[in-house]
């Protein structure tokens, strides 16, 4: 699962380069999407997503 987080972080860095270039042309919609994606990456990096996933599995197993 950590590999998935790193893969997503790599994708984010590539997308951020695109947004940086696009931002100069006024593509605020892409910037908004990027901010949402970045939140997902931050959550994944801190293991919150993993903890929530495990909690859901435990709840489903009861």
PDBQT receptor file of N, H, CA, C and O in Angstrom, charges set to zero:
ATOM      1  N   UNK A   1       0.827  -1.195   0.000  1.00  0.00    +0.000 N 
ATOM      2  CA  UNK A   1       0.000   0.000   0.000  1.00  0.00    +0.000 C 
ATOM      3  C   UNK A   1       0.867   1.253   0.000  1.00  0.00    +0.000 C 
ATOM      4  O   UNK A   1       0.478   2.277  -0.562  1.00  0.00    +0.000 OA
ATOM      5  N   UNK A   2       2.049   1.178   0.632  1.00  0.00    +0.000 N 
ATOM      6  H   UNK A   2       2.364   0.346   1.088  1.00  0.00    +0.000 HD
ATOM      7  CA  UNK A   2       2.947   2.334   0.615  1.00  0.00    +0.000 C 
ATOM      8  C   UNK A   2       3.411   2.623  -0.803  1.00  0.00    +0.000 C 
ATOM      9  O   UNK A   2       3.598   3.779  -1.182  1.00  0.00    +0.000 OA
ATOM     10  N   UNK A   3       3.595   1.556  -1.589  1.00  0.00    +0.000 N 
ATOM     11  H   UNK A   3       3.443   0.617  -1.281  1.00  0.00    +0.000 HD
ATOM     12  CA  UNK A   3       3.996   1.769  -2.981  1.00  0.00    +0.000 C 
ATOM     13  C   UNK A   3       2.917   2.533  -3.719  1.00  0.00    +0.000 C 
ATOM     14  O   UNK A   3       3.214   3.369  -4.572  1.00  0.00    +0.000 OA
ATOM     15  N   UNK A   4       1.665   2.250  -3.394  1.00  0.00    +0.000 N 
ATOM     16  H   UNK A   4       1.424   1.570  -2.701  1.00  0.00    +0.000 HD
ATOM     17  CA  UNK A   4       0.559   2.969  -4.016  1.00  0.00    +0.000 C 
ATOM     18  C   UNK A   4       0.611   4.444  -3.677  1.00  0.00    +0.000 C 
ATOM     19  O   UNK A   4       0.326   5.294  -4.520  1.00  0.00    +0.000 OA
ATOM     20  N   UNK A   5       0.979   4.749  -2.432  1.00  0.00    +0.000 N 
ATOM     21  H   UNK A   5       1.210   4.059  -1.746  1.00  0.00    +0.000 HD
ATOM     22  CA  UNK A   5       1.079   6.151  -2.017  1.00  0.00    +0.000 C 
ATOM     23  C   UNK A   5       2.198   6.850  -2.778  1.00  0.00    +0.000 C 
ATOM     24  O   UNK A   5       2.025   7.974  -3.250  1.00  0.00    +0.000 OA
ATOM     25  N   UNK A   6       3.335   6.193  -2.896  1.00  0.00    +0.000 N 
ATOM     26  H   UNK A   6       3.476   5.280  -2.512  1.00  0.00    +0.000 HD
ATOM     27  CA  UNK A   6       4.458   6.802  -3.602  1.00  0.00    +0.000 C 
ATOM     28  C   UNK A   6       4.136   6.986  -5.079  1.00  0.00    +0.000 C 
ATOM     29  O   UNK A   6       4.519   7.983  -5.689  1.00  0.00    +0.000 OA
ATOM     30  N   UNK A   7       3.424   6.009  -5.648  1.00  0.00    +0.000 N 
ATOM     31  H   UNK A   7       3.112   5.199  -5.152  1.00  0.00    +0.000 HD
ATOM     32  CA  UNK A   7       3.028   6.112  -7.053  1.00  0.00    +0.000 C 
ATOM     33  C   UNK A   7       2.111   7.308  -7.238  1.00  0.00    +0.000 C 
ATOM     34  O   UNK A   7       2.247   8.059  -8.204  1.00  0.00    +0.000 OA
ATOM     35  N   UNK A   8       1.179   7.483  -6.312  1.00  0.00    +0.000 N 
ATOM     36  H   UNK A   8       1.069   6.873  -5.528  1.00  0.00    +0.000 HD
ATOM     37  CA  UNK A   8       0.248   8.607  -6.408  1.00  0.00    +0.000 C 
ATOM     38  C   UNK A   8       0.993   9.927  -6.229  1.00  0.00    +0.000 C 
ATOM     39  O   UNK A   8       0.684  10.915  -6.895  1.00  0.00    +0.000 OA
ATOM     40  N   UNK A   9       1.979   9.939  -5.323  1.00  0.00    +0.000 N 
ATOM     41  H   UNK A   9       2.230   9.136  -4.783  1.00  0.00    +0.000 HD
ATOM     42  CA  UNK A   9       2.757  11.155  -5.101  1.00  0.00    +0.000 C 
ATOM     43  C   UNK A   9       3.542  11.514  -6.360  1.00  0.00    +0.000 C 
ATOM     44  O   UNK A   9       3.670  12.692  -6.695  1.00  0.00    +0.000 OA
ATOM     45  N   UNK A  10       4.068  10.507  -7.059  1.00  0.00    +0.000 N 
ATOM     46  H   UNK A  10       3.964   9.551  -6.786  1.00  0.00    +0.000 HD
ATOM     47  CA  UNK A  10       4.796  10.740  -8.308  1.00  0.00    +0.000 C 
ATOM     48  C   UNK A  10       3.860  11.338  -9.357  1.00  0.00    +0.000 C 
ATOM     49  O   UNK A  10       4.217  12.291 -10.049  1.00  0.00    +0.000 OA
ATOM     50  N   UNK A  11       2.665  10.770  -9.465  1.00  0.00    +0.000 N 
ATOM     51  H   UNK A  11       2.375   9.995  -8.903  1.00  0.00    +0.000 HD
ATOM     52  CA  UNK A  11       1.677  11.299 -10.410  1.00  0.00    +0.000 C 
ATOM     53  C   UNK A  11       1.349  12.740 -10.059  1.00  0.00    +0.000 C 
ATOM     54  O   UNK A  11       1.223  13.587 -10.943  1.00  0.00    +0.000 OA
ATOM     55  N   UNK A  12       1.211  13.019  -8.761  1.00  0.00    +0.000 N 
ATOM     56  H   UNK A  12       1.313  12.331  -8.042  1.00  0.00    +0.000 HD
ATOM     57  CA  UNK A  12       0.889  14.378  -8.319  1.00  0.00    +0.000 C 
ATOM     58  C   UNK A  12       1.965  15.357  -8.752  1.00  0.00    +0.000 C 
ATOM     59  O   UNK A  12       1.661  16.466  -9.192  1.00  0.00    +0.000 OA
ATOM     60  N   UNK A  13       3.233  14.947  -8.628  1.00  0.00    +0.000 N 
ATOM     61  H   UNK A  13       3.480  14.046  -8.271  1.00  0.00    +0.000 HD
ATOM     62  CA  UNK A  13       4.313  15.852  -9.005  1.00  0.00    +0.000 C 
ATOM     63  C   UNK A  13       4.266  16.160 -10.497  1.00  0.00    +0.000 C 
ATOM     64  O   UNK A  13       4.537  17.288 -10.910  1.00  0.00    +0.000 OA
ATOM     65  N   UNK A  14       3.923  15.162 -11.303  1.00  0.00    +0.000 N 
ATOM     66  H   UNK A  14       3.702  14.246 -10.968  1.00  0.00    +0.000 HD
ATOM     67  CA  UNK A  14       3.805  15.387 -12.744  1.00  0.00    +0.000 C 
ATOM     68  C   UNK A  14       2.623  16.292 -13.048  1.00  0.00    +0.000 C 
ATOM     69  O   UNK A  14       2.722  17.192 -13.882  1.00  0.00    +0.000 OA
ATOM     70  N   UNK A  15       1.495  16.052 -12.366  1.00  0.00    +0.000 N 
ATOM     71  H   UNK A  15       1.414  15.320 -11.689  1.00  0.00    +0.000 HD
ATOM     72  CA  UNK A  15       0.315  16.886 -12.574  1.00  0.00    +0.000 C 
ATOM     73  C   UNK A  15       0.585  18.314 -12.124  1.00  0.00    +0.000 C 
ATOM     74  O   UNK A  15       0.107  19.267 -12.740  1.00  0.00    +0.000 OA
ATOM     75  N   UNK A  16       1.351  18.459 -11.053  1.00  0.00    +0.000 N 
ATOM     76  H   UNK A  16       1.740  17.685 -10.553  1.00  0.00    +0.000 HD
ATOM     77  CA  UNK A  16       1.639  19.804 -10.545  1.00  0.00    +0.000 C 
ATOM     78  C   UNK A  16       2.429  20.598 -11.576  1.00  0.00    +0.000 C 
ATOM     79  O   UNK A  16       2.221  21.802 -11.721  1.00  0.00    +0.000 OA
ATOM     80  N   UNK A  17       3.327  19.943 -12.287  1.00  0.00    +0.000 N 
ATOM     81  H   UNK A  17       3.496  18.965 -12.169  1.00  0.00    +0.000 HD
ATOM     82  CA  UNK A  17       4.077  20.627 -13.345  1.00  0.00    +0.000 C 
ATOM     83  C   UNK A  17       3.124  21.118 -14.424  1.00  0.00    +0.000 C 
ATOM     84  O   UNK A  17       3.277  22.225 -14.940  1.00  0.00    +0.000 OA
ATOM     85  N   UNK A  18       2.137  20.291 -14.765  1.00  0.00    +0.000 N 
ATOM     86  H   UNK A  18       2.012  19.392 -14.347  1.00  0.00    +0.000 HD
ATOM     87  CA  UNK A  18       1.157  20.689 -15.775  1.00  0.00    +0.000 C 
ATOM     88  C   UNK A  18       0.330  21.862 -15.281  1.00  0.00    +0.000 C 
ATOM     89  O   UNK A  18       0.066  22.798 -16.037  1.00  0.00    +0.000 OA
ATOM     90  N   UNK A  19      -0.082  21.822 -14.021  1.00  0.00    +0.000 N 
ATOM     91  H   UNK A  19       0.132  21.062 -13.407  1.00  0.00    +0.000 HD
ATOM     92  CA  UNK A  19      -0.901  22.893 -13.462  1.00  0.00    +0.000 C 
ATOM     93  C   UNK A  19      -0.102  24.182 -13.387  1.00  0.00    +0.000 C 
ATOM     94  O   UNK A  19      -0.629  25.258 -13.670  1.00  0.00    +0.000 OA
ATOM     95  N   UNK A  20       1.167  24.082 -13.007  1.00  0.00    +0.000 N 
ATOM     96  H   UNK A  20       1.595  23.208 -12.776  1.00  0.00    +0.000 HD
ATOM     97  CA  UNK A  20       2.002  25.275 -12.922  1.00  0.00    +0.000 C 
ATOM     98  C   UNK A  20       2.076  25.967 -14.274  1.00  0.00    +0.000 C 
ATOM     99  O   UNK A  20       2.010  27.193 -14.358  1.00  0.00    +0.000 OA
ATOM    100  N   UNK A  21       2.213  25.173 -15.333  1.00  0.00    +0.000 N 
ATOM    101  H   UNK A  21       2.267  24.177 -15.266  1.00  0.00    +0.000 HD
ATOM    102  CA  UNK A  21       2.266  25.742 -16.678  1.00  0.00    +0.000 C 
ATOM    103  C   UNK A  21       0.903  26.288 -17.074  1.00  0.00    +0.000 C 
ATOM    104  O   UNK A  21       0.806  27.338 -17.711  1.00  0.00    +0.000 OA
ATOM    105  N   UNK A  22      -0.148  25.573 -16.696  1.00  0.00    +0.000 N 
ATOM    106  H   UNK A  22      -0.070  24.721 -16.179  1.00  0.00    +0.000 HD
ATOM    107  CA  UNK A  22      -1.496  25.964 -17.082  1.00  0.00    +0.000 C 
ATOM    108  C   UNK A  22      -1.982  27.157 -16.270  1.00  0.00    +0.000 C 
ATOM    109  O   UNK A  22      -2.749  27.982 -16.767  1.00  0.00    +0.000 OA
ATOM    110  N   UNK A  23      -1.536  27.248 -15.022  1.00  0.00    +0.000 N 
ATOM    111  H   UNK A  23      -0.913  26.578 -14.618  1.00  0.00    +0.000 HD
ATOM    112  CA  UNK A  23      -1.971  28.315 -14.130  1.00  0.00    +0.000 C 
ATOM    113  C   UNK A  23      -1.661  29.686 -14.725  1.00  0.00    +0.000 C 
ATOM    114  O   UNK A  23      -2.422  30.636 -14.542  1.00  0.00    +0.000 OA
ATOM    115  N   UNK A  24      -0.555  29.783 -15.430  1.00  0.00    +0.000 N 
ATOM    116  H   UNK A  24       0.064  29.011 -15.579  1.00  0.00    +0.000 HD
ATOM    117  CA  UNK A  24      -0.170  31.046 -16.045  1.00  0.00    +0.000 C 
ATOM    118  C   UNK A  24      -1.174  31.455 -17.111  1.00  0.00    +0.000 C 
ATOM    119  O   UNK A  24      -1.275  32.630 -17.464  1.00  0.00    +0.000 OA
ATOM    120  N   UNK A  25      -1.917  30.475 -17.624  1.00  0.00    +0.000 N 
ATOM    121  H   UNK A  25      -1.835  29.520 -17.338  1.00  0.00    +0.000 HD
ATOM    122  CA  UNK A  25      -2.931  30.771 -18.641  1.00  0.00    +0.000 C 
ATOM    123  C   UNK A  25      -4.316  30.907 -18.012  1.00  0.00    +0.000 C 
ATOM    124  O   UNK A  25      -5.311  31.077 -18.716  1.00  0.00    +0.000 OA
ATOM    125  N   UNK A  26      -4.373  30.830 -16.679  1.00  0.00    +0.000 N 
ATOM    126  H   UNK A  26      -3.565  30.692 -16.106  1.00  0.00    +0.000 HD
ATOM    127  CA  UNK A  26      -5.638  31.042 -15.991  1.00  0.00    +0.000 C 
ATOM    128  C   UNK A  26      -6.502  29.813 -15.849  1.00  0.00    +0.000 C 
ATOM    129  O   UNK A  26      -7.727  29.928 -15.808  1.00  0.00    +0.000 OA
ATOM    130  N   UNK A  27      -5.900  28.633 -15.773  1.00  0.00    +0.000 N 
ATOM    131  H   UNK A  27      -4.905  28.539 -15.807  1.00  0.00    +0.000 HD
ATOM    132  CA  UNK A  27      -6.689  27.403 -15.645  1.00  0.00    +0.000 C 
ATOM    133  C   UNK A  27      -6.950  27.120 -14.167  1.00  0.00    +0.000 C 
ATOM    134  O   UNK A  27      -6.355  26.208 -13.592  1.00  0.00    +0.000 OA
ATOM    135  N   UNK A  28      -7.824  27.887 -13.567  1.00  0.00    +0.000 N 
ATOM    136  H   UNK A  28      -8.308  28.628 -14.034  1.00  0.00    +0.000 HD
ATOM    137  CA  UNK A  28      -8.097  27.737 -12.141  1.00  0.00    +0.000 C 
ATOM    138  C   UNK A  28      -8.831  26.438 -11.836  1.00  0.00    +0.000 C 
ATOM    139  O   UNK A  28      -8.717  25.905 -10.732  1.00  0.00    +0.000 OA
ATOM    140  N   UNK A  29      -9.582  25.927 -12.801  1.00  0.00    +0.000 N 
ATOM    141  H   UNK A  29      -9.675  26.360 -13.698  1.00  0.00    +0.000 HD
ATOM    142  CA  UNK A  29     -10.309  24.672 -12.581  1.00  0.00    +0.000 C 
ATOM    143  C   UNK A  29      -9.323  23.533 -12.325  1.00  0.00    +0.000 C 
ATOM    144  O   UNK A  29      -9.530  22.722 -11.422  1.00  0.00    +0.000 OA
ATOM    145  N   UNK A  30      -8.261  23.471 -13.111  1.00  0.00    +0.000 N 
ATOM    146  H   UNK A  30      -8.093  24.130 -13.844  1.00  0.00    +0.000 HD
ATOM    147  CA  UNK A  30      -7.249  22.442 -12.900  1.00  0.00    +0.000 C 
ATOM    148  C   UNK A  30      -6.570  22.625 -11.558  1.00  0.00    +0.000 C 
ATOM    149  O   UNK A  30      -6.253  21.644 -10.885  1.00  0.00    +0.000 OA
ATOM    150  N   UNK A  31      -6.345  23.852 -11.165  1.00  0.00    +0.000 N 
ATOM    151  H   UNK A  31      -6.602  24.648 -11.711  1.00  0.00    +0.000 HD
ATOM    152  CA  UNK A  31      -5.701  24.118  -9.887  1.00  0.00    +0.000 C 
ATOM    153  C   UNK A  31      -6.578  23.604  -8.743  1.00  0.00    +0.000 C 
ATOM    154  O   UNK A  31      -6.069  23.068  -7.759  1.00  0.00    +0.000 OA
ATOM    155  N   UNK A  32      -7.879  23.769  -8.876  1.00  0.00    +0.000 N 
ATOM    156  H   UNK A  32      -8.292  24.205  -9.676  1.00  0.00    +0.000 HD
ATOM    157  CA  UNK A  32      -8.821  23.278  -7.865  1.00  0.00    +0.000 C 
ATOM    158  C   UNK A  32      -8.774  21.749  -7.789  1.00  0.00    +0.000 C 
ATOM    159  O   UNK A  32      -8.749  21.176  -6.700  1.00  0.00    +0.000 OA
ATOM    160  N   UNK A  33      -8.762  21.103  -8.942  1.00  0.00    +0.000 N 
ATOM    161  H   UNK A  33      -8.783  21.568  -9.826  1.00  0.00    +0.000 HD
ATOM    162  CA  UNK A  33      -8.673  19.640  -8.982  1.00  0.00    +0.000 C 
ATOM    163  C   UNK A  33      -7.377  19.180  -8.315  1.00  0.00    +0.000 C 
ATOM    164  O   UNK A  33      -7.365  18.208  -7.561  1.00  0.00    +0.000 OA
ATOM    165  N   UNK A  34      -6.293  19.891  -8.604  1.00  0.00    +0.000 N 
ATOM    166  H   UNK A  34      -6.303  20.681  -9.216  1.00  0.00    +0.000 HD
ATOM    167  CA  UNK A  34      -5.005  19.541  -8.017  1.00  0.00    +0.000 C 
ATOM    168  C   UNK A  34      -5.055  19.625  -6.499  1.00  0.00    +0.000 C 
ATOM    169  O   UNK A  34      -4.508  18.762  -5.812  1.00  0.00    +0.000 OA
ATOM    170  N   UNK A  35      -5.702  20.651  -5.972  1.00  0.00    +0.000 N 
ATOM    171  H   UNK A  35      -6.146  21.352  -6.530  1.00  0.00    +0.000 HD
ATOM    172  CA  UNK A  35      -5.769  20.810  -4.520  1.00  0.00    +0.000 C 
ATOM    173  C   UNK A  35      -6.521  19.634  -3.894  1.00  0.00    +0.000 C 
ATOM    174  O   UNK A  35      -6.147  19.155  -2.824  1.00  0.00    +0.000 OA
ATOM    175  N   UNK A  36      -7.572  19.172  -4.556  1.00  0.00    +0.000 N 
ATOM    176  H   UNK A  36      -7.876  19.561  -5.426  1.00  0.00    +0.000 HD
ATOM    177  CA  UNK A  36      -8.323  18.025  -4.052  1.00  0.00    +0.000 C 
ATOM    178  C   UNK A  36      -7.474  16.759  -4.105  1.00  0.00    +0.000 C 
ATOM    179  O   UNK A  36      -7.479  15.966  -3.164  1.00  0.00    +0.000 OA
ATOM    180  N   UNK A  37      -6.750  16.571  -5.196  1.00  0.00    +0.000 N 
ATOM    181  H   UNK A  37      -6.746  17.215  -5.961  1.00  0.00    +0.000 HD
ATOM    182  CA  UNK A  37      -5.889  15.395  -5.326  1.00  0.00    +0.000 C 
ATOM    183  C   UNK A  37      -4.771  15.430  -4.293  1.00  0.00    +0.000 C 
ATOM    184  O   UNK A  37      -4.388  14.396  -3.746  1.00  0.00    +0.000 OA
ATOM    185  N   UNK A  38      -4.251  16.626  -4.029  1.00  0.00    +0.000 N 
ATOM    186  H   UNK A  38      -4.562  17.466  -4.473  1.00  0.00    +0.000 HD
ATOM    187  CA  UNK A  38      -3.156  16.761  -3.070  1.00  0.00    +0.000 C 
ATOM    188  C   UNK A  38      -3.622  16.359  -1.676  1.00  0.00    +0.000 C 
ATOM    189  O   UNK A  38      -2.874  15.744  -0.916  1.00  0.00    +0.000 OA
ATOM    190  N   UNK A  39      -4.868  16.710  -1.345  1.00  0.00    +0.000 N 
ATOM    191  H   UNK A  39      -5.476  17.209  -1.962  1.00  0.00    +0.000 HD
ATOM    192  CA  UNK A  39      -5.419  16.308  -0.052  1.00  0.00    +0.000 C 
ATOM    193  C   UNK A  39      -5.453  14.791   0.057  1.00  0.00    +0.000 C 
ATOM    194  O   UNK A  39      -5.162  14.240   1.118  1.00  0.00    +0.000 OA
ATOM    195  N   UNK A  40      -5.804  14.112  -1.030  1.00  0.00    +0.000 N 
ATOM    196  H   UNK A  40      -6.040  14.560  -1.892  1.00  0.00    +0.000 HD
ATOM    197  CA  UNK A  40      -5.836  12.650  -1.026  1.00  0.00    +0.000 C 
ATOM    198  C   UNK A  40      -4.444  12.089  -0.778  1.00  0.00    +0.000 C 
ATOM    199  O   UNK A  40      -4.286  11.127  -0.027  1.00  0.00    +0.000 OA
ATOM    200  N   UNK A  41      -3.436  12.681  -1.404  1.00  0.00    +0.000 N 
ATOM    201  H   UNK A  41      -3.564  13.462  -2.014  1.00  0.00    +0.000 HD
ATOM    202  CA  UNK A  41      -2.060  12.210  -1.238  1.00  0.00    +0.000 C 
ATOM    203  C   UNK A  41      -1.591  12.435   0.190  1.00  0.00    +0.000 C 
ATOM    204  O   UNK A  41      -0.949  11.562   0.773  1.00  0.00    +0.000 OA
ATOM    205  N   UNK A  42      -1.903  13.591   0.759  1.00  0.00    +0.000 N 
ATOM    206  H   UNK A  42      -2.425  14.300   0.285  1.00  0.00    +0.000 HD
ATOM    207  CA  UNK A  42      -1.500  13.882   2.135  1.00  0.00    +0.000 C 
ATOM    208  C   UNK A  42      -2.131  12.880   3.097  1.00  0.00    +0.000 C 
ATOM    209  O   UNK A  42      -1.472  12.395   4.017  1.00  0.00    +0.000 OA
ATOM    210  N   UNK A  43      -3.398  12.575   2.884  1.00  0.00    +0.000 N 
ATOM    211  H   UNK A  43      -3.933  12.968   2.137  1.00  0.00    +0.000 HD
ATOM    212  CA  UNK A  43      -4.093  11.605   3.725  1.00  0.00    +0.000 C 
ATOM    213  C   UNK A  43      -3.436  10.243   3.584  1.00  0.00    +0.000 C 
ATOM    214  O   UNK A  43      -3.243   9.536   4.573  1.00  0.00    +0.000 OA
ATOM    215  N   UNK A  44      -3.096   9.880   2.370  1.00  0.00    +0.000 N 
ATOM    216  H   UNK A  44      -3.253  10.454   1.567  1.00  0.00    +0.000 HD
ATOM    217  CA  UNK A  44      -2.488   8.578   2.120  1.00  0.00    +0.000 C 
ATOM    218  C   UNK A  44      -1.107   8.502   2.763  1.00  0.00    +0.000 C 
ATOM    219  O   UNK A  44      -0.751   7.474   3.340  1.00  0.00    +0.000 OA
ATOM    220  N   UNK A  45      -0.332   9.569   2.672  1.00  0.00    +0.000 N 
ATOM    221  H   UNK A  45      -0.620  10.404   2.204  1.00  0.00    +0.000 HD
ATOM    222  CA  UNK A  45       1.011   9.597   3.242  1.00  0.00    +0.000 C 
ATOM    223  C   UNK A  45       0.984   9.414   4.754  1.00  0.00    +0.000 C 
ATOM    224  O   UNK A  45       1.880   8.787   5.319  1.00  0.00    +0.000 OA
ATOM    225  N   UNK A  46      -0.020   9.947   5.400  1.00  0.00    +0.000 N 
ATOM    226  H   UNK A  46      -0.748  10.457   4.941  1.00  0.00    +0.000 HD
ATOM    227  CA  UNK A  46      -0.087   9.897   6.856  1.00  0.00    +0.000 C 
ATOM    228  C   UNK A  46      -0.770   8.636   7.369  1.00  0.00    +0.000 C 
ATOM    229  O   UNK A  46      -0.929   8.460   8.577  1.00  0.00    +0.000 OA
ATOM    230  N   UNK A  47      -1.171   7.768   6.460  1.00  0.00    +0.000 N 
ATOM    231  H   UNK A  47      -1.042   7.911   5.479  1.00  0.00    +0.000 HD
ATOM    232  CA  UNK A  47      -1.731   6.489   6.867  1.00  0.00    +0.000 C 
ATOM    233  C   UNK A  47      -3.181   6.552   7.303  1.00  0.00    +0.000 C 
ATOM    234  O   UNK A  47      -3.733   5.549   7.755  1.00  0.00    +0.000 OA
ATOM    235  N   UNK A  48      -3.805   7.707   7.177  1.00  0.00    +0.000 N 
ATOM    236  H   UNK A  48      -3.356   8.522   6.810  1.00  0.00    +0.000 HD
ATOM    237  CA  UNK A  48      -5.201   7.825   7.585  1.00  0.00    +0.000 C 
ATOM    238  C   UNK A  48      -6.071   6.956   6.694  1.00  0.00    +0.000 C 
ATOM    239  O   UNK A  48      -7.009   6.310   7.161  1.00  0.00    +0.000 OA
ATOM    240  N   UNK A  49      -5.751   6.946   5.413  1.00  0.00    +0.000 N 
ATOM    241  H   UNK A  49      -4.989   7.471   5.034  1.00  0.00    +0.000 HD
ATOM    242  CA  UNK A  49      -6.518   6.144   4.470  1.00  0.00    +0.000 C 
ATOM    243  C   UNK A  49      -6.392   4.663   4.817  1.00  0.00    +0.000 C 
ATOM    244  O   UNK A  49      -7.372   3.919   4.776  1.00  0.00    +0.000 OA
ATOM    245  N   UNK A  50      -5.184   4.248   5.156  1.00  0.00    +0.000 N 
ATOM    246  H   UNK A  50      -4.388   4.852   5.189  1.00  0.00    +0.000 HD
ATOM    247  CA  UNK A  50      -4.951   2.852   5.517  1.00  0.00    +0.000 C 
ATOM    248  C   UNK A  50      -5.715   2.496   6.788  1.00  0.00    +0.000 C 
ATOM    249  O   UNK A  50      -6.329   1.432   6.864  1.00  0.00    +0.000 OA
ATOM    250  N   UNK A  51      -5.683   3.378   7.788  1.00  0.00    +0.000 N 
ATOM    251  H   UNK A  51      -5.184   4.243   7.727  1.00  0.00    +0.000 HD
ATOM    252  CA  UNK A  51      -6.381   3.128   9.047  1.00  0.00    +0.000 C 
ATOM    253  C   UNK A  51      -7.885   3.047   8.810  1.00  0.00    +0.000 C 
ATOM    254  O   UNK A  51      -8.557   2.186   9.377  1.00  0.00    +0.000 OA
ATOM    255  N   UNK A  52      -8.410   3.929   7.985  1.00  0.00    +0.000 N 
ATOM    256  H   UNK A  52      -7.864   4.629   7.525  1.00  0.00    +0.000 HD
ATOM    257  CA  UNK A  52      -9.837   3.930   7.689  1.00  0.00    +0.000 C 
ATOM    258  C   UNK A  52     -10.219   2.655   6.949  1.00  0.00    +0.000 C 
ATOM    259  O   UNK A  52     -11.288   2.090   7.182  1.00  0.00    +0.000 OA
ATOM    260  N   UNK A  53      -9.343   2.206   6.058  1.00  0.00    +0.000 N 
ATOM    261  H   UNK A  53      -8.475   2.665   5.869  1.00  0.00    +0.000 HD
ATOM    262  CA  UNK A  53      -9.605   0.992   5.293  1.00  0.00    +0.000 C 
ATOM    263  C   UNK A  53      -9.650  -0.217   6.226  1.00  0.00    +0.000 C 
ATOM    264  O   UNK A  53     -10.534  -1.066   6.112  1.00  0.00    +0.000 OA
ATOM    265  N   UNK A  54      -8.696  -0.287   7.142  1.00  0.00    +0.000 N 
ATOM    266  H   UNK A  54      -7.978   0.402   7.235  1.00  0.00    +0.000 HD
ATOM    267  CA  UNK A  54      -8.662  -1.396   8.097  1.00  0.00    +0.000 C 
ATOM    268  C   UNK A  54      -9.894  -1.363   8.990  1.00  0.00    +0.000 C 
ATOM    269  O   UNK A  54     -10.479  -2.405   9.284  1.00  0.00    +0.000 OA
ATOM    270  N   UNK A  55     -10.287  -0.169   9.422  1.00  0.00    +0.000 N 
ATOM    271  H   UNK A  55      -9.812   0.678   9.183  1.00  0.00    +0.000 HD
ATOM    272  CA  UNK A  55     -11.469  -0.042  10.264  1.00  0.00    +0.000 C 
ATOM    273  C   UNK A  55     -12.713  -0.515   9.543  1.00  0.00    +0.000 C 
ATOM    274  O   UNK A  55     -13.572  -1.164  10.140  1.00  0.00    +0.000 OA
ATOM    275  N   UNK A  56     -12.813  -0.198   8.273  1.00  0.00    +0.000 N 
ATOM    276  H   UNK A  56     -12.115   0.328   7.789  1.00  0.00    +0.000 HD
ATOM    277  CA  UNK A  56     -13.970  -0.616   7.477  1.00  0.00    +0.000 C 
ATOM    278  C   UNK A  56     -13.979  -2.132   7.319  1.00  0.00    +0.000 C 
ATOM    279  O   UNK A  56     -15.038  -2.757   7.364  1.00  0.00    +0.000 OA
ATOM    280  N   UNK A  57     -12.798  -2.723   7.132  1.00  0.00    +0.000 N 
ATOM    281  H   UNK A  57     -11.937  -2.214   7.095  1.00  0.00    +0.000 HD
ATOM    282  CA  UNK A  57     -12.714  -4.175   7.005  1.00  0.00    +0.000 C 
ATOM    283  C   UNK A  57     -13.159  -4.859   8.296  1.00  0.00    +0.000 C 
ATOM    284  O   UNK A  57     -13.881  -5.856   8.267  1.00  0.00    +0.000 OA
ATOM    285  N   UNK A  58     -12.714  -4.308   9.434  1.00  0.00    +0.000 N 
ATOM    286  H   UNK A  58     -12.128  -3.498   9.458  1.00  0.00    +0.000 HD
ATOM    287  CA  UNK A  58     -13.077  -4.896  10.720  1.00  0.00    +0.000 C 
ATOM    288  C   UNK A  58     -14.575  -4.767  10.960  1.00  0.00    +0.000 C 
ATOM    289  O   UNK A  58     -15.215  -5.702  11.442  1.00  0.00    +0.000 OA
ATOM    290  N   UNK A  59     -15.126  -3.619  10.628  1.00  0.00    +0.000 N 
ATOM    291  H   UNK A  59     -14.606  -2.860  10.236  1.00  0.00    +0.000 HD
ATOM    292  CA  UNK A  59     -16.556  -3.391  10.819  1.00  0.00    +0.000 C 
ATOM    293  C   UNK A  59     -17.365  -4.319   9.920  1.00  0.00    +0.000 C 
ATOM    294  O   UNK A  59     -18.425  -4.809  10.310  1.00  0.00    +0.000 OA
ATOM    295  N   UNK A  60     -16.858  -4.554   8.719  1.00  0.00    +0.000 N 
ATOM    296  H   UNK A  60     -15.997  -4.157   8.403  1.00  0.00    +0.000 HD
ATOM    297  CA  UNK A  60     -17.567  -5.418   7.782  1.00  0.00    +0.000 C 
ATOM    298  C   UNK A  60     -17.492  -6.881   8.178  1.00  0.00    +0.000 C 
ATOM    299  O   UNK A  60     -18.346  -7.679   7.790  1.00  0.00    +0.000 OA
ATOM    300  N   UNK A  61     -16.467  -7.238   8.954  1.00  0.00    +0.000 N 
ATOM    301  H   UNK A  61     -15.773  -6.590   9.269  1.00  0.00    +0.000 HD
ATOM    302  CA  UNK A  61     -16.291  -8.629   9.342  1.00  0.00    +0.000 C 
ATOM    303  C   UNK A  61     -17.120  -9.023  10.547  1.00  0.00    +0.000 C 
ATOM    304  O   UNK A  61     -17.216 -10.204  10.881  1.00  0.00    +0.000 OA
ATOM    305  N   UNK A  62     -17.713  -8.049  11.195  1.00  0.00    +0.000 N 
ATOM    306  H   UNK A  62     -17.635  -7.090  10.924  1.00  0.00    +0.000 HD
ATOM    307  CA  UNK A  62     -18.491  -8.337  12.413  1.00  0.00    +0.000 C 
ATOM    308  C   UNK A  62     -19.871  -8.855  12.037  1.00  0.00    +0.000 C 
ATOM    309  O   UNK A  62     -20.678  -9.154  12.917  1.00  0.00    +0.000 OA
TER     310      UNK A  62
